[in-house]
Structure formats: structure tokens, C-alpha cells
Amino acid sequence: MADEERAAPVANVPLPQGPAERTFLVVVDDTPEMHVALRFAARRALRTNGRVALLYVMEPAEFRHWLGVEERMRAERREEAERVLQGLAAEINAVGARMPILHVREGKPAEEILRLIEEEPSISILVLGAGTEKKGPGPLVSSLAGKMSGRFPIPITVVPGTLTDSQIDELT
């Protein structure tokens, strides 16, 4: 074979990679259905060798009279967010999933969810728990899976808030 017929060496060509790590995002709040979404996400992450990301969104401070007081209130909310996230991380570890990625943001939940998803390309699925009250599935599910769903950049999994741990385990 002549020199000009030989294939050029394959240099600087990236090798094929396995599938990207799947990250399941759960928005933290104080509702019972959030715990259902958390367990579902942790079980799915365990089964798919993925991870869970937890997002705690703090409401913006409304006390603007004295900067020092506002900063102290923000610091207290941040400490509470970190305490809650550490407790939820322990729940995820109890399921056997890897340590979750923890995020704390300040702002409106829907806006912060979208901003985080845009900033973190590894987040591939948003997992929400549907409310169990007669008022509907809850404001976050109504907003994200309803009004905003057409422009949402990743799939949204809505888990019925009435599922038990054993039912979740059977599904995942």
C-alpha cells in the first residue's frame, strides 16, 4: 500500500464515552409528597447508577429596613436549608444511592429550578411529588408540569403523593 493510501493516524479524536450520568433533581419543601419524590428519585438513581440532586429554594428576604438584620435572617435561613439538606441526604444514603448533590438558592422556586437546570447539564430529570389534597397536585406541579411544561428543557416525572415506600420500591 502506498504511503498516500494509508489512513492518517487517529490523534486527538475523543474515544466514545458511555452514557452520561443521569441526575434526578428533587425540589425540597416541607410537604409529604416531597418525601415520595425523594424516595422515587433515590431508587431510580440507585438502579441507573445515577445521582440525586436536591434543590432548596429560600424565599427572598422581605425585611429591608436594616441591612444587618436582613443578613442575619438570610444566614439563619441558609443554616436551616443546610440542616434540612443534610437530613435528606441521610435518607438518600439509607436507600443505598450515592451522596446527593446539594444546591441552595434564593428566589422564586420555578425560576431557580430553570436556572439550575440551565447551569447544570447533568440534571436530566425533574422528579416532583403530586399533592394529595383536593386543591390539586400542588403549586409547583401545576406550574412546571402544566403552564411551563412546553418550554421545560428536561422530562418531568410526577410521582403520586399517595405511594408508600414499598410501592415505590416495586416500581423502581
N, C-alpha and C positions, 0 to 999 in steps of 0.2 A: 504494500500500500504506500503510495507516495505521501510525502510529508504534508502536502496541502490537503490530502483527503482525510487525514487523521482529525479526529474531533479535538477541539481545543479542550485543555484541562478545565474541569469544572471547579473554579475557585470562586469564593465569595458568594456561592449560591446557598441560601439557607436550606437546611435539611427540613423535611416535613416534620411538623410538630403534631403531637396528639391533640385531642380536643381541648379547647380552653377550659379552665376550671370554671365550673358553674357556681355562681354565688347567688344565694337566696336572700333577698332583703326583707326584713320584717321591721315594721314601724312600731316602736314601743309606745304604749299608752297604758292606762290603768284599767282596761276593760278585760272581762273574762275571755272574750273571743281572741284577744291578742295572744293569750297563752295557747290557744288551739292553733293559731297560725305559727307560733314559735315551735311547737312540737312537730307540726307538719313539716316545716322548713328544716328542722334539725334531722328528722328522719330521712327526708329526701336528700339532704346533704350527705348523710351517712351512706346511703345507698348508691349515690352517684360519685362519691369521692369529692364532693364539693364542699362549700363552706356556707356559713350563715353570716350575714352582716346585719347588725342591729342599728337602727337609727332612732335616736331620742331627740325630738324637736322641742326645744324650750320656747315658750311664748315670749315675745319681746317684753322687756320691762315697760311698765306703764307709769312708773314713778319717776318723773323727770325734774323734780324740784331741786334736789341736791345730788350732784354727781357722785359723791362718796356713798350716799345711801343707795343709789341705783347700782353702783359697782358691787356693793356688799350683797344686795339682793341677787344680782346676777351670779356672784360667786356661790351663794347658797344654793341656787337652782342648779348650778353646774355640779356641785358636790352631790346633790340629790340624784341627778342624772347618772353620775358615775356609780353611785351606790346601787341604783336600780339595775344598771347595765351589768355590773359585776354579779348580782344575784341571778340575772337571766343567763349570763354566760355559764354559771354553775349548772343551771338547768340543761343547757345545751350539752355540756360535758357529761352530764349524767346519762344522756341518751347515747353517748359514745361518739358524737360528732366532734370535729376539731374545734379548737378555740375560735370563737367568732371574732369578726372584725367589728369594732365598736366605733360609732360615729355620734357626736353630739353637735347639734346645730341650733341656731336661734332664728326664729322666723315663723312663717305660716307653713304648716305641715306639707300641703300639696306642692308648694313652691320649693321647699327644701328637699323633698323626695325627688322631684325632677332634676334639681341642681346636682344632687349627689349622683344620680344615675348618669347624668352627662359627664361628670368628673371621673367616675369610676367605671371604666368599660367592662370590668369583670362581673359587675352586677348584671345578671341575666334574667332573673325572675323576681317579681314583687309578690310576696305572699301576704294576703290580708285575711283576717277572720271576719265573717259576716256576723253582725249583731243578731241577738236572739229576741229582741223586744219587738213589739207591734209597730214601733215607729219606723221600722225598716232596717236595712243592713248596716246602718251607721253612716256618719257623715263622710268618712274617708272612703269607704267602699262606694258610696253613692257618687262622690266627686270623681274618683280616679277610674272606677270601672264603668261609670256612667258618662257624665259630661265630658271628661277629658280622655276617655279611652281611645278615641280616634286619633289623637296625636301623641299617645303614650308610646315611648320608644322600645319597651320590652313587654313580654307577656305578663299578665296579672293573673295569679291564682287566688280565687276567693274560696276559702275553706268554711264550711258551715260551722257556726259557733257552737252548735249543739253536740258536735262529735266528742266522744270520750277518747281517752288515751289509747285504749285497746282498739277502738275503731280506726283511729289514725294509724296505729301500728299495722293493722290489717291492710290498709290502703297503700301504704308506702313500702 
